[in-house]
Amino acid sequence: MKYAVLKQIEIIGEAANYLSEELKHQHDEIEWNEIIGARHLYVHHYNRIDWVTVWEIIHSDIPKLKNVVESLLNEL
């Protein structure tokens, strides 16, 4: 289960990497660079995974990100 969650964080980070800089600036309440950086860390330095941090990401950061993404989709 832990690695399945980690994989989803990696996918989110990869997707964030492809967003335009304009969109990221419009929604600077989201820490895009941290999302992308987490993806790089977990893909390339998987031996340094801090599972407490992963837990915090899924319980704190992901819900905020979800709200922003849902808002963006509603605007479309």
Buried (B, 14 or more C-beta within 10 A) or exposed (E): EEEEBBEEBBEBBBEBEEBEEEEBEEBEEBBBEEBBEBBEBBEEEEEEBEEEEBEEBBEEBBEEBEEEBEEEEEEE
